[in-house]
Amino acid sequence: MSGAKKFLLIINPIAGGNDKTELKESVYRFAEKKGVELIEYETTGNNDEKAIQEVFEEYKPKRVLVAGGDGTVKMVGETLTHKDVVIGVLPAGSANGLSVDLELPAEVDENLEVAFSGRYIEMDMVSINGKKSLHLSDLGANAELIKNYEEGNVRGKLGYALKAFTTLKELGEPFEATIEVNSQIIKTPAKMIVIANTQRYGTGVTINPIGRMDDGKFEIVILKSLDLMLIGKIAMGNIPVEHDENVTIISAENAVISTNVPVSFQIDGEYCGKEQRLEIEILKRQMRVAVP
């Protein structure tokens, strides 16, 4: 297949703790059908960025297919920023929030059709204290939940449900936040502040109904209270933002958030410790991603 189109297939073998053999076989079958030659790279967690860059420069693939979770997609996106290549996402991790937001089909062959030949968008990223965020980062309750989940030993949705209950029960007083944004200073109590490039968490919950990942802006979503009523509204995917005095959404290109005490913080499903100051800016058109 020397004259064939070349695609790079990047597999994270440990993402999501599931076996990738079946997915891999499907990708190879599909590639053969499409007359595409696959160059395969398995991540090791050790210097992957450099290795991927070298493989990319050697073969100059037209597309890069990523089988892993959000963390793997982000790592590849950062490694190949501003390269002339489209990334096809094959969700195979424990956190696949990006695939939910991209509205990728759940059916493997339909998803492969998108990854191999779908149109693409030029997706923004958000820089938070110098770290890049693809879709959703937050301060407060959800970050605390992720920390508790990582420390627990029950995985999957049940693990999250159990930890959500205890996290809410143990959540203390709201923290005080000062937000410098759009030439104004907002002081507010909050149980959770989301920095959103997209709309939905991996669970399918819509937290930022106005979010678009290619509009050159991010949103700050301030949740002042987190009672079960509000969580129910969010879980049902219908925050009536205009009518809820407990939710404020602000669109911006940059902002600084300071808190009165150190608060748990997470980026794209990864717990990052406690923070008291976040410097945030949008990074426009960072990677091309295949969409249906």
GIHU-V174563 format. One line per field, one symbol per residue. psi: psi as a letter, one per 20 degrees, with the letter a starting at -180 (. if undefined). A space follows every 10 residues. Layout:
BEGIN
psi=???
END
This chain:
BEGIN
psi=lhjqqpqpop pohipikqpj gggggggggg gghikppppp ppqijokhgg gggggghgil qhqopooaah gggggggghk pjqmqppppn pkaholhghg hilqqhpghg hhgghhjrrr qoprrppoki qppgfpqqpc ghhgggghgh irjprahggg gghgghghhi pbqqrpqpoo qlkrpppqqq hpppopiahq rhiipphnhj ppjkjjqrqp opohrlrhgg hggghikmom ghioiipppp qrhqrppqqh qpqpqqpljp pjaqqipppp qqoqmhqppp q.
END
